[in-house]
């Protein structure tokens, strides 16, 4: 029996943080940096005058006061939003005065314990052309088992399965899907679509960072999905390691080290264990080397693969490779074919689908990687 297994960073399905849709990478990084600064300031037990001034700057710059945004506003939804669950004179973070579209903001809270609420990245609906192009990639790959990276939640995955794959594109929906919300507050989780029963999942949400025991180790999670096949159970370890934004190679290495430990433990239960997903590092990195040291092998190094060296736009360099399907020795000799679906990307040198006409309509800036195994 031939089984096609794939991994695809889908960059959200229906809604995505508005900051992620900015075309200029420097603009995206600035929003995310200011958001991280704001969250850190909001968590302080007491707010100094300098803290309040910086909060006002960020709140004003990004219209974070605009919780109910006007859908007709040409600026679009605010990139950062402050949700105040108990707004009032003595329970709010801030008060506004003056014109609604450009109010004066005054921080009235004295510290984290004096107001109730939180900051979050603003969300915007993706264009349906983008969503259909994501579906088109999934349809073209037509994997039996697809690891999905950067998906909002399980019900969104189900909606994509039924409304896009089945209804809009007329393709076979997947009878099984699973996703456990991870540690990332932006709604970019690791899930799975399968044509074979998913019999169990083990989460590692609560694993701690050895260097910082009070912190969670995984940026998202490392779920162990067990798939029921005709014979030996198949286990897929889904990953989305620390990104290069505000890079922390040591954290990514610690995550990869833990994934290697999880792999070796799973391999004692079944010889069919794959490590898959977005590792956010190239094949020559310490993090990937840690995984390859277990005996796992990258499918793109298999003789049957003849595509581009990278998986992230423009896919032309080895440094562009950050998505992986890593196979254990028992499965390496069962590889029939390895492929990379790049047509959902809009970038120079890539022949895109005819419906992918810009960065705003591309399915993702990642390609979908797949392998056919004789199981």
Phi and psi in degrees as a GROMACS rama.xvg file:
@    title "Ramachandran Plot"
@    xaxis  label "Phi"
@    yaxis  label "Psi"
@TYPE xy
-92.7871  127.597  UNK-2
-118.454  128.022  UNK-3
-98.9443  123.307  UNK-4
-116.672  135.607  UNK-5
-137.226  160.296  UNK-6
-131.916  140.451  UNK-7
-150.04  120.029  UNK-8
-81.1381  106.951  UNK-9
-89.338  -5.33178  UNK-10
51.6479  48.666  UNK-11
71.0363  154.318  UNK-12
-103.796  -49.7124  UNK-13
-121.967  -31.0185  UNK-14
-131.615  142.635  UNK-15
-142.821  143.402  UNK-16
-51.6887  132.692  UNK-17
-58.3757  -31.2198  UNK-18
-62.0698  -33.2728  UNK-19
-71.3764  -15.0894  UNK-20
-94.2951  -3.49956  UNK-21
-67.7873  132.696  UNK-22
-73.3254  -31.8576  UNK-23
-83.9252  116.797  UNK-24
-56.8255  -34.6247  UNK-25
-64.8536  -36.6422  UNK-26
-66.2902  -41.4739  UNK-27
-60.8611  -46.4275  UNK-28
-64.6884  -34.3464  UNK-29
-66.4322  -42.9632  UNK-30
-60.6482  -47.679  UNK-31
-65.537  -36.2337  UNK-32
-66.8785  -43.7575  UNK-33
-65.9907  -35.6736  UNK-34
-63.5104  -45.7573  UNK-35
-61.6409  -39.6683  UNK-36
-62.7722  -44.9002  UNK-37
-62.2438  -45.6707  UNK-38
-60.2696  -42.2  UNK-39
-64.2238  -40.7419  UNK-40
-66.5888  -41.5567  UNK-41
-63.4556  -26.9668  UNK-42
-82.351  -4.48764  UNK-43
-68.7762  140.001  UNK-44
-66.6023  -26.9003  UNK-45
-138.928  137.67  UNK-46
-99.5535  116.938  UNK-47
-78.6339  166.828  UNK-48
-59.6981  -38.336  UNK-49
-66.1621  -36.5348  UNK-50
-62.3298  -45.4389  UNK-51
-64.0826  -39.2528  UNK-52
-63.1163  -40.8639  UNK-53
-69.7809  -38.3843  UNK-54
-58.5999  -46.5918  UNK-55
-60.1596  -42.6646  UNK-56
-58.5457  -47.9237  UNK-57
-68.9539  -45.5926  UNK-58
-60.3103  -42.2738  UNK-59
-70.7843  -44.8426  UNK-60
-58.6374  -41.4536  UNK-61
-105.279  11.6839  UNK-62
55.4925  38.4583  UNK-63
-66.7734  -12.0205  UNK-64
-78.6173  -13.8013  UNK-65
-90.1004  73.7624  UNK-66
-66.7081  -41.6225  UNK-67
-102.424  87.338  UNK-68
-75.5739  146.146  UNK-69
-74.3292  118.991  UNK-70
-63.0732  -18.4161  UNK-71
-91.0455  -2.56763  UNK-72
-65.2836  121.362  UNK-73
-62.8317  -18.6165  UNK-74
-74.6443  -16.9497  UNK-75
78.9553  -178.482  UNK-76
-62.3417  149.022  UNK-77
-64.5107  142.218  UNK-78
-67.6166  -27.1667  UNK-79
-132.089  138.524  UNK-80
-129.991  139.766  UNK-81
-102.526  117.367  UNK-82
-97.0129  118.24  UNK-83
-108.21  108.153  UNK-84
-74.5045  -19.4181  UNK-85
-135.24  66.6669  UNK-86
-64.4602  138.61  UNK-87
172.63  173.79  UNK-88
-60.046  -36.8438  UNK-89
-114.609  7.17904  UNK-90
-127.909  8.57645  UNK-91
-100.228  156.612  UNK-92
-72.6665  -41.9516  UNK-93
-146.164  165.814  UNK-94
-125.859  151.27  UNK-95
-119.898  152.579  UNK-96
-146.645  161.227  UNK-97
90.7879  -165.514  UNK-98
-62.8336  137.078  UNK-99
-57.994  -33.0189  UNK-100
-81.7665  -16.3683  UNK-101
-148.345  65.7634  UNK-102
-76.0563  161.045  UNK-103
-85.3738  128.466  UNK-104
-107.46  129.376  UNK-105
-126.711  123.883  UNK-106
-74.9619  118.107  UNK-107
-103.589  -19.2904  UNK-108
-71.8878  149.024  UNK-109
-98.583  -14.6974  UNK-110
177.939  -179.824  UNK-111
-61.2622  -30.5246  UNK-112
-81.3153  -2.74536  UNK-113
-101.648  4.08199  UNK-114
-150.338  161.732  UNK-115
-121.496  123.737  UNK-116
158.174  -165.815  UNK-117
-163.255  166.168  UNK-118
-106.15  145.833  UNK-119
-147.588  159.666  UNK-120
-74.3752  133.638  UNK-121
-64.7925  147.876  UNK-122
-115.281  150.982  UNK-123
-139.22  147.475  UNK-124
-68.6321  137.646  UNK-125
-75.2422  148.408  UNK-126
-61.5923  138.836  UNK-127
-62.7759  -24.7901  UNK-128
-63.2684  -39.9035  UNK-129
-62.3555  -45.5514  UNK-130
-62.604  -43.6554  UNK-131
-65.7641  -34.8655  UNK-132
-66.93  -34.8326  UNK-133
-62.1573  -44.3374  UNK-134
-62.0732  -34.5464  UNK-135
-66.163  -39.8678  UNK-136
-61.1173  -48.037  UNK-137
-61.1118  -39.9479  UNK-138
-66.821  -41.965  UNK-139
-66.606  -39.9054  UNK-140
-68.2334  -42.1047  UNK-141
51.1558  51.4311  UNK-142
-75.1202  151.24  UNK-143
-75.759  -33.297  UNK-144
-135.726  122.22  UNK-145
-123.823  117.246  UNK-146
-80.9586  125.102  UNK-147
-107.668  124.619  UNK-148
-110.726  142.738  UNK-149
62.1933  66.1303  UNK-150
-123.172  139.34  UNK-151
-63.424  -50.5836  UNK-152
-168.805  175.586  UNK-153
-67.1002  -39.2838  UNK-154
-67.458  -32.1462  UNK-155
-67.051  -39.2572  UNK-156
-62.2314  -40.3456  UNK-157
-65.8787  -40.7797  UNK-158
-62.3008  -42.177  UNK-159
-61.7525  -41.6969  UNK-160
-60.6971  -46.4752  UNK-161
-87.3785  -45.7448  UNK-162
-80.3612  -34.1439  UNK-163
-96.4681  -58.4728  UNK-164
-63.3978  -50.0918  UNK-165
-79.7647  -54.7798  UNK-166
-80.7718  -52.5208  UNK-167
-73.1914  -37.7628  UNK-168
-106.187  -8.90654  UNK-169
66.5944  29.2472  UNK-170
-104.087  167.637  UNK-171
-67.011  124.576  UNK-172
-75.2884  161.044  UNK-173
-85.8956  130.038  UNK-174
-73.2357  -16.1716  UNK-175
-132.66  136.324  UNK-176
-149.678  151.023  UNK-177
-151.729  144.074  UNK-178
-158.08  132.637  UNK-179
-109.657  126.251  UNK-180
-55.8649  131.673  UNK-181
-98.6196  -160.326  UNK-182
-84.8488  -10.2952  UNK-183
-83.6261  120.697  UNK-184
-72.4294  -7.08628  UNK-185
-85.0252  -1.61378  UNK-186
75.7499  45.1459  UNK-187
-124.328  90.1899  UNK-188
-109.618  171.306  UNK-189
-105.904  121.663  UNK-190
-130.64  -170.721  UNK-191
-151.758  142.424  UNK-192
-116.079  136.06  UNK-193
-146.34  145.38  UNK-194
-94.5901  -0.439066  UNK-195
-120.123  149.467  UNK-196
-57.8307  134.893  UNK-197
-92.585  109.832  UNK-198
-89.1077  -23.7685  UNK-199
-164.071  162.774  UNK-200
-142.973  135.707  UNK-201
-113.374  124.006  UNK-202
-95.4474  152.166  UNK-203
-125.896  34.0198  UNK-204
-55.4103  -37.0241  UNK-205
-99.4321  7.36145  UNK-206
-60.2819  140.656  UNK-207
-105.096  155.792  UNK-208
-76.0533  120.093  UNK-209
-56.1473  -33.3917  UNK-210
-78.867  -22.7828  UNK-211
-139.674  80.0163  UNK-212
-57.4516  -17.9146  UNK-213
-82.7377  -9.45794  UNK-214
-105.497  147.838  UNK-215
-69.8856  143.571  UNK-216
-78.7118  -49.2656  UNK-217
-86.3251  133.168  UNK-218
-62.2687  -34.3775  UNK-219
-120.077  -79.2313  UNK-220
-175.112  173.737  UNK-221
-132.54  74.1013  UNK-222
-69.979  141.79  UNK-223
-101.467  103.759  UNK-224
-91.8989  122.692  UNK-225
-101.346  124.678  UNK-226
-109.945  133.372  UNK-227
-88.0236  116.599  UNK-228
-110.71  -172.709  UNK-229
-65.964  -31.2657  UNK-230
-120.85  -109.681  UNK-231
-69.5337  135.575  UNK-232
-60.3124  146.26  UNK-233
-109.43  129.151  UNK-234
-115.87  129.521  UNK-235
-116.214  123.46  UNK-236
-93.3035  110.751  UNK-237
-88.6561  134.322  UNK-238
-135.708  148.786  UNK-239
-149.105  88.6036  UNK-240
-75.2816  172.148  UNK-241
-50.1414  131.953  UNK-242
-75.4058  172.364  UNK-243
-81.0626  -11.1859  UNK-244
-66.6321  128.916  UNK-245
48.0505  59.6699  UNK-246
-55.3542  141.733  UNK-247
-141.884  78.5493  UNK-248
-57.7747  -32.4578  UNK-249
-67.1881  -38.3197  UNK-250
-66.6138  -42.8577  UNK-251
-62.8447  -37.9972  UNK-252
-65.8469  -40.8433  UNK-253
-63.5811  -38.6247  UNK-254
-64.4573  -46.1568  UNK-255
-62.9034  -37.5069  UNK-256
-62.2198  -41.6801  UNK-257
-68.5062  -39.0251  UNK-258
-60.4793  -40.1493  UNK-259
-61.0505  -40.3601  UNK-260
-65.5699  -41.884  UNK-261
-64.2498  -40.6639  UNK-262
-60.2689  -48.0389  UNK-263
-64.3901  -35.1414  UNK-264
-68.6965  -41.6798  UNK-265
-66.5977  -34.6117  UNK-266
-66.6812  -17.7975  UNK-267
-76.3935  -20.4033  UNK-268
-90.92  -34.0555  UNK-269
-154.342  142.711  UNK-270
-76.3143  -9.93719  UNK-271
-99.9043  81.538  UNK-272
-125.686  125.37  UNK-273
-113.107  144.241  UNK-274
-106.266  124.131  UNK-275
-137.381  159.194  UNK-276
123.939  -163.233  UNK-277
-97.3176  107.516  UNK-278
-91.1751  -6.06516  UNK-279
55.1145  32.0684  UNK-280
-156.393  155.643  UNK-281
-85.99  168.078  UNK-282
-62.3389  -18.2776  UNK-283
-95.527  6.48025  UNK-284
-79.223  161.203  UNK-285
-65.7139  -36.248  UNK-286
-63.7102  -47.0291  UNK-287
-68.5637  -37.8301  UNK-288
-59.3378  -36.1176  UNK-289
-61.4602  -38.7323  UNK-290
-74.3115  -40.6882  UNK-291
-67.7595  -23.3326  UNK-292
-66.064  -17.7298  UNK-293
-78.5803  -9.45314  UNK-294
104.287  -6.7618  UNK-295
-63.5439  149.261  UNK-296
-131.794  142.13  UNK-297
-79.674  126.545  UNK-298
-61.654  -26.6858  UNK-299
-73.5813  -7.30215  UNK-300
-94.9343  1.66366  UNK-301
-74.0185  145.161  UNK-302
-58.3609  -21.6702  UNK-303
-78.6903  -8.67544  UNK-304
-92.6844  130.866  UNK-305
-134.414  22.9046  UNK-306
-95.5004  -161.585  UNK-307
-64.6969  154.403  UNK-308
-77.4438  -19.6073  UNK-309
-111.666  165.537  UNK-310
-118.507  -6.82928  UNK-311
-119.334  139.597  UNK-312
-49.782  138.651  UNK-313
-89.4166  7.07096  UNK-314
71.4232  8.88968  UNK-315
-92.364  -11.537  UNK-316
-122.24  156.113  UNK-317
-61.8753  -31.5191  UNK-318
-67.5375  -15.1947  UNK-319
-83.7138  -1.36183  UNK-320
-90.8107  113.667  UNK-321
-132.876  -5.4295  UNK-322
-106.486  141.096  UNK-323
-140.326  148.683  UNK-324
-125.826  110.177  UNK-325
-106.959  125.895  UNK-326
-107.796  145.29  UNK-327
-78.1913  162.114  UNK-328
-51.0553  -41.5987  UNK-329
-62.4167  -23.0662  UNK-330
-97.823  -16.246  UNK-331
-59.2722  -38.5623  UNK-332
-81.2978  -2.63642  UNK-333
-98.8322  4.00417  UNK-334
-71.1523  127.558  UNK-335
-101.325  -37.3668  UNK-336
-161.651  146.54  UNK-337
-127.93  134.849  UNK-338
-140.85  163.272  UNK-339
-135.194  120.687  UNK-340
-97.0661  107.342  UNK-341
-104.706  -6.40759  UNK-342
-70.7285  -7.12208  UNK-343
-83.3627  -5.45471  UNK-344
-93.7943  141.035  UNK-345
-107.37  104.779  UNK-346
-160.117  155.636  UNK-347
-58.1705  134.976  UNK-348
88.043  -8.00327  UNK-349
-105.32  129.073  UNK-350
-83.6581  102.624  UNK-351
-85.7977  166.213  UNK-352
-57.5815  151.749  UNK-353
-63.9086  -19.182  UNK-354
-89.9503  -6.01525  UNK-355
-95.9941  100.697  UNK-356
-115.017  -5.50721  UNK-357
-164.345  176.22  UNK-358
-64.7576  -27.2485  UNK-359
-76.0807  -20.1211  UNK-360
-109.632  -0.485392  UNK-361
-68.3954  149.062  UNK-362
-65.149  -41.1796  UNK-363
-171.34  162.483  UNK-364
-92.0645  10.2499  UNK-365
-109.19  147.06  UNK-366
-86.0642  160.988  UNK-367
-96.0766  125.891  UNK-368
-104.292  135.348  UNK-369
-142.408  157.762  UNK-370
-139.336  140.306  UNK-371
-101.575  124.2  UNK-372
-117.996  139.924  UNK-373
-90.5073  98.2971  UNK-374
